[in-house]
Structure formats: C-alpha cells, structure tokens
C-alpha cells in the first residue's frame, strides 16, 4: 500500500475521490493542510464603534474605581 499527498484543484476531482472511496478502492485519511486560526482581536476588529468602545472604557474605569474604594 502506498500513501500519496494530492492537491485538489476542482470540486469535481474531490467528488471523484469520494466516489473511489465509496468503491473501497482508496481510503481518504484526512487533510494534512494546517488550518490557520485568526487572532480574536482581528476577528472582532471594527465590531463596535470607537464611541461605544470609549463609553465602555469609561464605565469600566468607574466600576474599577468603585471596587477599590474604602467601604468602611
């Protein structure tokens, strides 16, 4: 038995490969292609406006200041 790595250039070829697998002529092991994951900051960039972000920062600072004040 021989293991080959191939690059699929067309979805028609992928269908043929799956058909060959259904006929038990070949076995598809899996993809060796590394999946790149985007950073969360890149995904969320621009999801809220600058004004919203500034308001959230002000509220966060206010909450932190309230947490750190002396309550006794």
Residue pairs with C-beta under 8 A, 6 or more apart in sequence:
3 29
5 32
8 14
8 17
17 26
17 28
18 28
20 26
21 27
21 28
48 56
